[in-house]
């Protein structure tokens, strides 16, 4: 079985009319998975919320209080791209908690976990929200694994089309964490050059120009990502799975096909360590559903029904 961590409450984070980070993203994924040929192999898991104490591992109190205050006032803009509503604070706690539930599923139940949550997290820095992101879900999951689950080293691999500026900022100062990102550059948010290596040489950024395709990604994965992660010897791999590097996606000009995300996941399975996959960006609804389906297909095919990687 594959654990799919999801809750309808994620739809309550209202970003307003025509915002690309919309509830329909999750609806599209959920309906694609429910109608896939693997639907009987999915175990739908209701997530828990992250606590404020857990958020304080990675965020400043002032950041947490600002998000809460803006939500309690009925909503507003945390930055030019990041509108929130009255429900957004509690939904963001649930979204962050869902990634922790994903870690529990993978480590306690030995079941591959896919977290389908919003708001996404990888641009949220220790003291500010940005780029549709309120709290850094992947960085929190990495801390959770180390602080609560006895995992000594954690790698985060981020294939969202944008550099995971927040995840890097939070994790790069701690030698137990490794962060690797493939992304379009130059592009939003402006960070993610190959020169940024982290305080402990624990960061690897691989910038791609617009027009790069699946062949470019897989070639670079084998040449660069694979040795970086193997040398890190992580005991858990967290994948920040954004799907905005898809050819159809309006927010990047990388040209991956839905099958390419499955191919990237297959490369990751070869590390033979527990994996948690969490949703970051991805704004073309049909592509989101197809890409997730391809990933499930790979998990099903290569990890078996009583799976553990
Ligand atoms: Zn993105």
py3Dmol code that shows the C-alpha trace and the ligand (Angstrom):
import py3Dmol

protein = """\
ATOM      1  CA  UNK A   1       0.000   0.000   0.000  1.00  0.00           C
ATOM      2  CA  UNK A   2       0.998   3.615  -0.505  1.00  0.00           C
ATOM      3  CA  UNK A   3      -0.004   6.199   2.093  1.00  0.00           C
ATOM      4  CA  UNK A   4      -1.616   9.290   0.616  1.00  0.00           C
ATOM      5  CA  UNK A   5      -1.776  12.014   3.247  1.00  0.00           C
ATOM      6  CA  UNK A   6      -4.608  14.378   2.409  1.00  0.00           C
ATOM      7  CA  UNK A   7      -7.440  16.351   4.014  1.00  0.00           C
ATOM      8  CA  UNK A   8     -10.287  18.303   2.420  1.00  0.00           C
ATOM      9  CA  UNK A   9      -9.477  21.139   4.832  1.00  0.00           C
ATOM     10  CA  UNK A  10      -6.568  22.033   2.527  1.00  0.00           C
ATOM     11  CA  UNK A  11      -9.208  23.437   0.176  1.00  0.00           C
ATOM     12  CA  UNK A  12     -10.119  26.085   2.792  1.00  0.00           C
ATOM     13  CA  UNK A  13      -6.931  28.103   2.146  1.00  0.00           C
ATOM     14  CA  UNK A  14      -8.490  30.718  -0.149  1.00  0.00           C
ATOM     15  CA  UNK A  15      -6.019  32.700  -2.273  1.00  0.00           C
ATOM     16  CA  UNK A  16      -8.647  34.627  -4.221  1.00  0.00           C
ATOM     17  CA  UNK A  17      -9.707  34.770  -7.838  1.00  0.00           C
ATOM     18  CA  UNK A  18      -7.340  33.500 -10.528  1.00  0.00           C
ATOM     19  CA  UNK A  19      -4.458  32.815  -8.144  1.00  0.00           C
ATOM     20  CA  UNK A  20      -2.414  29.921  -9.539  1.00  0.00           C
ATOM     21  CA  UNK A  21      -2.006  28.300  -6.104  1.00  0.00           C
ATOM     22  CA  UNK A  22      -5.688  27.363  -5.928  1.00  0.00           C
ATOM     23  CA  UNK A  23      -7.699  24.588  -4.220  1.00  0.00           C
ATOM     24  CA  UNK A  24      -8.457  23.023  -7.610  1.00  0.00           C
ATOM     25  CA  UNK A  25      -4.823  21.851  -7.746  1.00  0.00           C
ATOM     26  CA  UNK A  26      -5.541  19.324  -5.027  1.00  0.00           C
ATOM     27  CA  UNK A  27      -8.975  18.433  -6.346  1.00  0.00           C
ATOM     28  CA  UNK A  28      -7.371  17.564  -9.688  1.00  0.00           C
ATOM     29  CA  UNK A  29      -4.759  15.332  -8.048  1.00  0.00           C
ATOM     30  CA  UNK A  30      -7.252  13.586  -5.775  1.00  0.00           C
ATOM     31  CA  UNK A  31      -9.682  12.817  -8.579  1.00  0.00           C
ATOM     32  CA  UNK A  32      -6.850  11.513 -10.798  1.00  0.00           C
ATOM     33  CA  UNK A  33      -5.636   9.205  -8.037  1.00  0.00           C
ATOM     34  CA  UNK A  34      -9.105   7.984  -7.105  1.00  0.00           C
ATOM     35  CA  UNK A  35      -9.815   7.045 -10.717  1.00  0.00           C
ATOM     36  CA  UNK A  36      -6.377   5.529 -11.392  1.00  0.00           C
ATOM     37  CA  UNK A  37      -5.861   1.813 -11.835  1.00  0.00           C
ATOM     38  CA  UNK A  38      -3.904   1.856  -8.574  1.00  0.00           C
ATOM     39  CA  UNK A  39      -6.666   3.371  -6.445  1.00  0.00           C
ATOM     40  CA  UNK A  40      -7.031   0.141  -4.449  1.00  0.00           C
ATOM     41  CA  UNK A  41      -3.382   0.368  -3.444  1.00  0.00           C
ATOM     42  CA  UNK A  42      -3.779   3.783  -1.871  1.00  0.00           C
ATOM     43  CA  UNK A  43      -4.438   4.229   1.821  1.00  0.00           C
ATOM     44  CA  UNK A  44      -5.821   7.684   2.490  1.00  0.00           C
ATOM     45  CA  UNK A  45      -4.408   9.088   5.711  1.00  0.00           C
ATOM     46  CA  UNK A  46      -5.824  12.078   7.605  1.00  0.00           C
ATOM     47  CA  UNK A  47      -2.941  14.316   8.734  1.00  0.00           C
ATOM     48  CA  UNK A  48      -2.365  15.960  12.077  1.00  0.00           C
ATOM     49  CA  UNK A  49      -1.538  19.620  12.508  1.00  0.00           C
ATOM     50  CA  UNK A  50       1.950  20.811  13.361  1.00  0.00           C
ATOM     51  CA  UNK A  51       2.151  22.466  16.769  1.00  0.00           C
ATOM     52  CA  UNK A  52       3.511  25.948  17.305  1.00  0.00           C
ATOM     53  CA  UNK A  53       6.340  24.435  19.332  1.00  0.00           C
ATOM     54  CA  UNK A  54       7.305  22.359  16.317  1.00  0.00           C
ATOM     55  CA  UNK A  55       7.181  25.406  14.033  1.00  0.00           C
ATOM     56  CA  UNK A  56       9.554  27.166  16.426  1.00  0.00           C
ATOM     57  CA  UNK A  57      12.238  24.607  15.504  1.00  0.00           C
ATOM     58  CA  UNK A  58      12.581  26.396  12.185  1.00  0.00           C
ATOM     59  CA  UNK A  59      10.623  29.678  12.274  1.00  0.00           C
ATOM     60  CA  UNK A  60      10.863  32.791  14.402  1.00  0.00           C
ATOM     61  CA  UNK A  61       8.052  33.506  16.826  1.00  0.00           C
ATOM     62  CA  UNK A  62       7.437  36.840  15.094  1.00  0.00           C
ATOM     63  CA  UNK A  63       6.881  35.116  11.744  1.00  0.00           C
ATOM     64  CA  UNK A  64       4.425  32.622  13.233  1.00  0.00           C
ATOM     65  CA  UNK A  65       2.568  35.401  15.055  1.00  0.00           C
ATOM     66  CA  UNK A  66       2.386  37.549  11.958  1.00  0.00           C
ATOM     67  CA  UNK A  67       0.776  34.772   9.907  1.00  0.00           C
ATOM     68  CA  UNK A  68      -1.680  34.101  12.714  1.00  0.00           C
ATOM     69  CA  UNK A  69      -2.523  37.784  13.183  1.00  0.00           C
ATOM     70  CA  UNK A  70      -3.146  38.416   9.477  1.00  0.00           C
ATOM     71  CA  UNK A  71      -5.382  35.339   9.309  1.00  0.00           C
ATOM     72  CA  UNK A  72      -7.251  36.323  12.465  1.00  0.00           C
ATOM     73  CA  UNK A  73      -7.923  39.748  10.969  1.00  0.00           C
ATOM     74  CA  UNK A  74      -9.735  37.999   8.122  1.00  0.00           C
ATOM     75  CA  UNK A  75      -6.799  37.692   5.738  1.00  0.00           C
ATOM     76  CA  UNK A  76      -4.449  39.853   3.688  1.00  0.00           C
ATOM     77  CA  UNK A  77      -1.160  39.700   1.821  1.00  0.00           C
ATOM     78  CA  UNK A  78       1.969  38.253   3.445  1.00  0.00           C
ATOM     79  CA  UNK A  79       3.920  39.310   0.370  1.00  0.00           C
ATOM     80  CA  UNK A  80       2.874  40.455  -3.102  1.00  0.00           C
ATOM     81  CA  UNK A  81       2.267  36.847  -4.229  1.00  0.00           C
ATOM     82  CA  UNK A  82       0.989  35.382  -1.013  1.00  0.00           C
ATOM     83  CA  UNK A  83      -2.595  36.246  -0.094  1.00  0.00           C
ATOM     84  CA  UNK A  84      -4.193  34.413   2.817  1.00  0.00           C
ATOM     85  CA  UNK A  85      -7.687  34.154   4.258  1.00  0.00           C
ATOM     86  CA  UNK A  86      -9.083  33.730   7.760  1.00  0.00           C
ATOM     87  CA  UNK A  87      -8.609  29.969   7.640  1.00  0.00           C
ATOM     88  CA  UNK A  88      -5.075  30.040   6.288  1.00  0.00           C
ATOM     89  CA  UNK A  89      -3.168  29.881   9.571  1.00  0.00           C
ATOM     90  CA  UNK A  90      -4.866  26.683  10.717  1.00  0.00           C
ATOM     91  CA  UNK A  91      -4.681  25.202   7.209  1.00  0.00           C
ATOM     92  CA  UNK A  92      -0.950  25.993   7.057  1.00  0.00           C
ATOM     93  CA  UNK A  93      -0.436  24.216  10.394  1.00  0.00           C
ATOM     94  CA  UNK A  94      -2.262  21.226   8.925  1.00  0.00           C
ATOM     95  CA  UNK A  95      -0.225  21.378   5.718  1.00  0.00           C
ATOM     96  CA  UNK A  96       3.036  21.401   7.689  1.00  0.00           C
ATOM     97  CA  UNK A  97       1.702  18.652   9.973  1.00  0.00           C
ATOM     98  CA  UNK A  98       0.806  16.541   6.953  1.00  0.00           C
ATOM     99  CA  UNK A  99       4.488  16.302   6.049  1.00  0.00           C
ATOM    100  CA  UNK A 100       5.166  15.093   9.619  1.00  0.00           C
ATOM    101  CA  UNK A 101       2.404  12.524   9.215  1.00  0.00           C
ATOM    102  CA  UNK A 102       4.159  11.503   5.999  1.00  0.00           C
ATOM    103  CA  UNK A 103       7.397  10.968   7.948  1.00  0.00           C
ATOM    104  CA  UNK A 104       5.492   8.839  10.474  1.00  0.00           C
ATOM    105  CA  UNK A 105       3.927   6.755   7.725  1.00  0.00           C
ATOM    106  CA  UNK A 106       7.270   6.095   6.121  1.00  0.00           C
ATOM    107  CA  UNK A 107       9.286   5.424   9.259  1.00  0.00           C
ATOM    108  CA  UNK A 108       6.729   3.818  11.581  1.00  0.00           C
ATOM    109  CA  UNK A 109       4.545   1.941   9.161  1.00  0.00           C
ATOM    110  CA  UNK A 110       7.209   1.310   6.518  1.00  0.00           C
ATOM    111  CA  UNK A 111       4.881   2.535   3.852  1.00  0.00           C
ATOM    112  CA  UNK A 112       5.822   4.995   1.104  1.00  0.00           C
ATOM    113  CA  UNK A 113       4.035   8.268   1.709  1.00  0.00           C
ATOM    114  CA  UNK A 114       2.842  10.982  -0.634  1.00  0.00           C
ATOM    115  CA  UNK A 115       1.689  14.206   0.984  1.00  0.00           C
ATOM    116  CA  UNK A 116      -0.859  16.165  -1.017  1.00  0.00           C
ATOM    117  CA  UNK A 117      -1.173  19.401   0.904  1.00  0.00           C
ATOM    118  CA  UNK A 118      -1.319  23.151   0.461  1.00  0.00           C
ATOM    119  CA  UNK A 119      -0.155  25.812   1.082  1.00  0.00           C
ATOM    120  CA  UNK A 120       3.245  24.688  -0.205  1.00  0.00           C
ATOM    121  CA  UNK A 121       6.367  25.472   1.796  1.00  0.00           C
ATOM    122  CA  UNK A 122       9.724  25.651   0.074  1.00  0.00           C
ATOM    123  CA  UNK A 123       9.954  29.446  -0.277  1.00  0.00           C
ATOM    124  CA  UNK A 124       8.992  30.158   3.353  1.00  0.00           C
ATOM    125  CA  UNK A 125      12.075  31.326   5.225  1.00  0.00           C
ATOM    126  CA  UNK A 126      12.702  31.273   8.946  1.00  0.00           C
ATOM    127  CA  UNK A 127      11.236  34.727   9.388  1.00  0.00           C
ATOM    128  CA  UNK A 128       9.014  35.381   6.397  1.00  0.00           C
ATOM    129  CA  UNK A 129       6.380  33.967   4.090  1.00  0.00           C
ATOM    130  CA  UNK A 130       6.865  34.337   0.354  1.00  0.00           C
ATOM    131  CA  UNK A 131       6.014  32.799  -3.002  1.00  0.00           C
ATOM    132  CA  UNK A 132       2.691  31.194  -1.954  1.00  0.00           C
ATOM    133  CA  UNK A 133       4.439  29.558   1.031  1.00  0.00           C
ATOM    134  CA  UNK A 134       3.661  30.188   4.728  1.00  0.00           C
ATOM    135  CA  UNK A 135       5.706  27.613   6.644  1.00  0.00           C
ATOM    136  CA  UNK A 136       8.598  25.492   5.414  1.00  0.00           C
ATOM    137  CA  UNK A 137       6.974  22.054   5.285  1.00  0.00           C
ATOM    138  CA  UNK A 138       9.997  20.125   3.991  1.00  0.00           C
ATOM    139  CA  UNK A 139      12.445  21.711   6.447  1.00  0.00           C
ATOM    140  CA  UNK A 140      10.051  21.003   9.318  1.00  0.00           C
ATOM    141  CA  UNK A 141       9.753  17.369   8.235  1.00  0.00           C
ATOM    142  CA  UNK A 142      13.548  17.104   8.138  1.00  0.00           C
ATOM    143  CA  UNK A 143      13.821  18.520  11.657  1.00  0.00           C
ATOM    144  CA  UNK A 144      11.044  16.232  12.866  1.00  0.00           C
ATOM    145  CA  UNK A 145      12.868  13.174  11.568  1.00  0.00           C
ATOM    146  CA  UNK A 146      16.076  14.173  13.365  1.00  0.00           C
ATOM    147  CA  UNK A 147      14.546  15.508  16.590  1.00  0.00           C
ATOM    148  CA  UNK A 148      11.762  12.994  17.138  1.00  0.00           C
ATOM    149  CA  UNK A 149      12.474   9.913  15.070  1.00  0.00           C
ATOM    150  CA  UNK A 150      16.153   9.262  15.733  1.00  0.00           C
ATOM    151  CA  UNK A 151      17.218   9.838  12.135  1.00  0.00           C
ATOM    152  CA  UNK A 152      20.824  11.057  12.028  1.00  0.00           C
ATOM    153  CA  UNK A 153      20.942  12.632   8.546  1.00  0.00           C
ATOM    154  CA  UNK A 154      18.225  13.777   6.182  1.00  0.00           C
ATOM    155  CA  UNK A 155      18.408  14.828   2.539  1.00  0.00           C
ATOM    156  CA  UNK A 156      15.824  16.992   0.816  1.00  0.00           C
ATOM    157  CA  UNK A 157      15.687  16.755  -2.964  1.00  0.00           C
ATOM    158  CA  UNK A 158      13.627  19.534  -4.559  1.00  0.00           C
ATOM    159  CA  UNK A 159      12.611  19.233  -8.222  1.00  0.00           C
ATOM    160  CA  UNK A 160      10.127  22.109  -8.206  1.00  0.00           C
ATOM    161  CA  UNK A 161      10.884  24.504 -11.077  1.00  0.00           C
ATOM    162  CA  UNK A 162      11.756  27.220  -8.568  1.00  0.00           C
ATOM    163  CA  UNK A 163      14.680  27.160  -6.174  1.00  0.00           C
ATOM    164  CA  UNK A 164      13.569  26.181  -2.667  1.00  0.00           C
ATOM    165  CA  UNK A 165      14.984  29.316  -1.126  1.00  0.00           C
ATOM    166  CA  UNK A 166      13.332  28.820   2.256  1.00  0.00           C
ATOM    167  CA  UNK A 167      14.248  25.166   2.657  1.00  0.00           C
ATOM    168  CA  UNK A 168      17.855  25.987   1.847  1.00  0.00           C
ATOM    169  CA  UNK A 169      17.991  28.983   4.183  1.00  0.00           C
ATOM    170  CA  UNK A 170      16.706  26.892   7.091  1.00  0.00           C
ATOM    171  CA  UNK A 171      18.689  23.694   6.520  1.00  0.00           C
ATOM    172  CA  UNK A 172      22.052  24.900   5.205  1.00  0.00           C
ATOM    173  CA  UNK A 173      23.375  25.886   8.652  1.00  0.00           C
ATOM    174  CA  UNK A 174      23.065  22.381  10.130  1.00  0.00           C
ATOM    175  CA  UNK A 175      25.378  19.584   9.069  1.00  0.00           C
ATOM    176  CA  UNK A 176      22.714  16.917   9.647  1.00  0.00           C
ATOM    177  CA  UNK A 177      20.773  18.219   6.670  1.00  0.00           C
ATOM    178  CA  UNK A 178      21.473  18.123   2.939  1.00  0.00           C
ATOM    179  CA  UNK A 179      19.564  20.107   0.364  1.00  0.00           C
ATOM    180  CA  UNK A 180      19.661  19.576  -3.387  1.00  0.00           C
ATOM    181  CA  UNK A 181      17.572  21.488  -5.922  1.00  0.00           C
ATOM    182  CA  UNK A 182      17.075  21.297  -9.682  1.00  0.00           C
ATOM    183  CA  UNK A 183      15.371  24.441 -10.930  1.00  0.00           C
ATOM    184  CA  UNK A 184      15.112  27.040 -13.656  1.00  0.00           C
ATOM    185  CA  UNK A 185      17.660  29.848 -13.330  1.00  0.00           C
ATOM    186  CA  UNK A 186      17.582  32.771 -13.623  1.00  0.00           C
ATOM    187  CA  UNK A 187      14.016  32.663 -12.386  1.00  0.00           C
ATOM    188  CA  UNK A 188      11.955  33.371  -9.267  1.00  0.00           C
ATOM    189  CA  UNK A 189      13.030  33.724  -6.442  1.00  0.00           C
ATOM    190  CA  UNK A 190      16.507  34.669  -7.744  1.00  0.00           C
ATOM    191  CA  UNK A 191      18.526  32.366  -5.474  1.00  0.00           C
ATOM    192  CA  UNK A 192      19.894  28.917  -6.264  1.00  0.00           C
ATOM    193  CA  UNK A 193      23.194  29.447  -8.040  1.00  0.00           C
ATOM    194  CA  UNK A 194      25.705  26.623  -8.144  1.00  0.00           C
ATOM    195  CA  UNK A 195      27.982  28.749  -5.936  1.00  0.00           C
ATOM    196  CA  UNK A 196      25.640  28.412  -2.963  1.00  0.00           C
ATOM    197  CA  UNK A 197      26.988  25.306  -1.229  1.00  0.00           C
ATOM    198  CA  UNK A 198      25.764  25.671   2.364  1.00  0.00           C
ATOM    199  CA  UNK A 199      27.834  26.093   5.511  1.00  0.00           C
ATOM    200  CA  UNK A 200      28.924  22.460   5.436  1.00  0.00           C
ATOM    201  CA  UNK A 201      29.036  21.867   1.714  1.00  0.00           C
ATOM    202  CA  UNK A 202      25.581  20.434   2.363  1.00  0.00           C
ATOM    203  CA  UNK A 203      23.782  22.263  -0.469  1.00  0.00           C
ATOM    204  CA  UNK A 204      23.810  21.405  -4.161  1.00  0.00           C
ATOM    205  CA  UNK A 205      22.024  23.690  -6.602  1.00  0.00           C
ATOM    206  CA  UNK A 206      21.649  22.699 -10.232  1.00  0.00           C
ATOM    207  CA  UNK A 207      20.353  25.594 -12.330  1.00  0.00           C
ATOM    208  CA  UNK A 208      18.736  24.870 -15.703  1.00  0.00           C
ATOM    209  CA  UNK A 209      17.962  27.245 -18.526  1.00  0.00           C
ATOM    210  CA  UNK A 210      14.460  27.484 -19.941  1.00  0.00           C
ATOM    211  CA  UNK A 211      13.743  24.776 -22.501  1.00  0.00           C
ATOM    212  CA  UNK A 212      15.594  22.069 -20.574  1.00  0.00           C
ATOM    213  CA  UNK A 213      13.855  18.701 -20.798  1.00  0.00           C
ATOM    214  CA  UNK A 214      13.606  15.318 -19.116  1.00  0.00           C
ATOM    215  CA  UNK A 215      16.779  14.022 -20.722  1.00  0.00           C
ATOM    216  CA  UNK A 216      18.699  16.993 -19.333  1.00  0.00           C
ATOM    217  CA  UNK A 217      17.254  16.376 -15.867  1.00  0.00           C
ATOM    218  CA  UNK A 218      17.973  12.642 -15.747  1.00  0.00           C
ATOM    219  CA  UNK A 219      21.497  13.123 -17.114  1.00  0.00           C
ATOM    220  CA  UNK A 220      22.213  15.764 -14.503  1.00  0.00           C
ATOM    221  CA  UNK A 221      20.643  13.671 -11.766  1.00  0.00           C
ATOM    222  CA  UNK A 222      23.011  10.793 -12.482  1.00  0.00           C
ATOM    223  CA  UNK A 223      26.035  13.051 -12.793  1.00  0.00           C
ATOM    224  CA  UNK A 224      25.391  15.442  -9.919  1.00  0.00           C
ATOM    225  CA  UNK A 225      22.500  14.591  -7.611  1.00  0.00           C
ATOM    226  CA  UNK A 226      23.272  10.911  -7.208  1.00  0.00           C
ATOM    227  CA  UNK A 227      26.855  11.339  -5.952  1.00  0.00           C
ATOM    228  CA  UNK A 228      25.851  14.270  -3.734  1.00  0.00           C
ATOM    229  CA  UNK A 229      23.138  12.265  -1.986  1.00  0.00           C
ATOM    230  CA  UNK A 230      25.175   9.069  -1.822  1.00  0.00           C
ATOM    231  CA  UNK A 231      28.052  10.940  -0.187  1.00  0.00           C
ATOM    232  CA  UNK A 232      25.647  12.461   2.333  1.00  0.00           C
ATOM    233  CA  UNK A 233      24.574   9.007   3.574  1.00  0.00           C
ATOM    234  CA  UNK A 234      21.080  10.163   4.541  1.00  0.00           C
ATOM    235  CA  UNK A 235      18.731   7.807   6.387  1.00  0.00           C
ATOM    236  CA  UNK A 236      15.650   9.528   4.995  1.00  0.00           C
ATOM    237  CA  UNK A 237      14.964  11.293   1.702  1.00  0.00           C
ATOM    238  CA  UNK A 238      12.319  13.990   1.536  1.00  0.00           C
ATOM    239  CA  UNK A 239      11.278  14.944  -1.986  1.00  0.00           C
ATOM    240  CA  UNK A 240       9.917  18.449  -2.508  1.00  0.00           C
ATOM    241  CA  UNK A 241       7.859  17.455  -5.507  1.00  0.00           C
ATOM    242  CA  UNK A 242       6.699  20.459  -7.456  1.00  0.00           C
ATOM    243  CA  UNK A 243       5.273  19.899 -10.907  1.00  0.00           C
ATOM    244  CA  UNK A 244       5.729  23.370 -12.334  1.00  0.00           C
ATOM    245  CA  UNK A 245       8.747  22.173 -14.333  1.00  0.00           C
ATOM    246  CA  UNK A 246       6.185  20.509 -16.601  1.00  0.00           C
ATOM    247  CA  UNK A 247       6.085  21.689 -20.207  1.00  0.00           C
ATOM    248  CA  UNK A 248       2.453  22.793 -19.872  1.00  0.00           C
ATOM    249  CA  UNK A 249       2.942  24.712 -16.644  1.00  0.00           C
ATOM    250  CA  UNK A 250       2.460  28.491 -16.862  1.00  0.00           C
ATOM    251  CA  UNK A 251       5.055  29.358 -14.204  1.00  0.00           C
ATOM    252  CA  UNK A 252       8.242  28.019 -15.765  1.00  0.00           C
ATOM    253  CA  UNK A 253       9.726  27.228 -19.154  1.00  0.00           C
ATOM    254  CA  UNK A 254      11.278  23.887 -18.205  1.00  0.00           C
ATOM    255  CA  UNK A 255       9.815  21.186 -20.424  1.00  0.00           C
ATOM    256  CA  UNK A 256       9.354  18.001 -18.408  1.00  0.00           C
ATOM    257  CA  UNK A 257       6.607  15.519 -19.294  1.00  0.00           C
ATOM    258  CA  UNK A 258       4.504  13.771 -16.622  1.00  0.00           C
ATOM    259  CA  UNK A 259       6.539  10.581 -17.211  1.00  0.00           C
ATOM    260  CA  UNK A 260       9.733  12.448 -16.352  1.00  0.00           C
ATOM    261  CA  UNK A 261       8.629  12.915 -12.740  1.00  0.00           C
ATOM    262  CA  UNK A 262       8.162   9.162 -12.489  1.00  0.00           C
ATOM    263  CA  UNK A 263      11.638   8.713 -13.956  1.00  0.00           C
ATOM    264  CA  UNK A 264      13.134  11.084 -11.379  1.00  0.00           C
ATOM    265  CA  UNK A 265      11.395   9.195  -8.601  1.00  0.00           C
ATOM    266  CA  UNK A 266      12.725   5.915  -9.963  1.00  0.00           C
ATOM    267  CA  UNK A 267      16.239   7.328  -9.747  1.00  0.00           C
ATOM    268  CA  UNK A 268      15.562   8.270  -6.109  1.00  0.00           C
ATOM    269  CA  UNK A 269      14.275   4.790  -5.240  1.00  0.00           C
ATOM    270  CA  UNK A 270      17.713   3.443  -6.089  1.00  0.00           C
ATOM    271  CA  UNK A 271      19.106   5.043  -2.926  1.00  0.00           C
ATOM    272  CA  UNK A 272      17.164   2.345  -1.067  1.00  0.00           C
ATOM    273  CA  UNK A 273      16.273   4.547   1.885  1.00  0.00           C
ATOM    274  CA  UNK A 274      12.826   5.601   3.166  1.00  0.00           C
ATOM    275  CA  UNK A 275      11.251   8.322   1.055  1.00  0.00           C
ATOM    276  CA  UNK A 276       8.555  10.913   1.799  1.00  0.00           C
ATOM    277  CA  UNK A 277       7.165  12.787  -1.191  1.00  0.00           C
ATOM    278  CA  UNK A 278       5.414  16.110  -0.616  1.00  0.00           C
ATOM    279  CA  UNK A 279       3.690  18.485  -2.996  1.00  0.00           C
ATOM    280  CA  UNK A 280       5.224  21.913  -3.622  1.00  0.00           C
ATOM    281  CA  UNK A 281       4.196  23.835  -6.770  1.00  0.00           C
ATOM    282  CA  UNK A 282       2.537  22.817 -10.022  1.00  0.00           C
ATOM    283  CA  UNK A 283      -0.185  24.884 -11.611  1.00  0.00           C
ATOM    284  CA  UNK A 284      -1.426  23.045 -14.692  1.00  0.00           C
ATOM    285  CA  UNK A 285      -4.273  20.975 -13.333  1.00  0.00           C
ATOM    286  CA  UNK A 286      -4.277  18.107 -15.809  1.00  0.00           C
ATOM    287  CA  UNK A 287      -0.502  17.750 -15.595  1.00  0.00           C
ATOM    288  CA  UNK A 288      -0.663  17.596 -11.808  1.00  0.00           C
ATOM    289  CA  UNK A 289      -2.991  14.605 -11.935  1.00  0.00           C
ATOM    290  CA  UNK A 290      -0.994  12.836 -14.639  1.00  0.00           C
ATOM    291  CA  UNK A 291       2.353  13.427 -12.925  1.00  0.00           C
ATOM    292  CA  UNK A 292       1.128  12.103  -9.585  1.00  0.00           C
ATOM    293  CA  UNK A 293      -0.333   9.062 -11.331  1.00  0.00           C
ATOM    294  CA  UNK A 294       3.019   8.336 -12.978  1.00  0.00           C
ATOM    295  CA  UNK A 295       4.765   8.567  -9.638  1.00  0.00           C
ATOM    296  CA  UNK A 296       2.314   6.144  -8.020  1.00  0.00           C
ATOM    297  CA  UNK A 297       2.827   3.814 -10.981  1.00  0.00           C
ATOM    298  CA  UNK A 298       6.575   3.812 -10.303  1.00  0.00           C
ATOM    299  CA  UNK A 299       6.105   3.223  -6.574  1.00  0.00           C
ATOM    300  CA  UNK A 300       3.715   0.391  -7.312  1.00  0.00           C
ATOM    301  CA  UNK A 301       5.932  -1.241  -9.885  1.00  0.00           C
ATOM    302  CA  UNK A 302       9.265  -0.985  -8.133  1.00  0.00           C
ATOM    303  CA  UNK A 303       8.472  -1.236  -4.445  1.00  0.00           C
ATOM    304  CA  UNK A 304       5.802  -3.950  -4.435  1.00  0.00           C
ATOM    305  CA  UNK A 305       2.512  -4.063  -2.606  1.00  0.00           C
ATOM    306  CA  UNK A 306       3.997  -4.608   0.859  1.00  0.00           C
ATOM    307  CA  UNK A 307       6.483  -1.990   0.004  1.00  0.00           C
ATOM    308  CA  UNK A 308       9.308  -0.364   1.604  1.00  0.00           C
ATOM    309  CA  UNK A 309      12.138   1.170  -0.286  1.00  0.00           C
TER     310      UNK A 309
END
"""
ligand_1 = """\
1
ZN
Zn 7.556 26.301 -8.072
"""
view = py3Dmol.view(width=600, height=400)
view.addModel(protein, "pdb")
view.setStyle({"model": 0}, {"cartoon": {"style": "trace"}})
view.addModel(ligand_1, "xyz")
view.setStyle({"model": 1}, {"stick": {}})
view.zoomTo()
view.show()
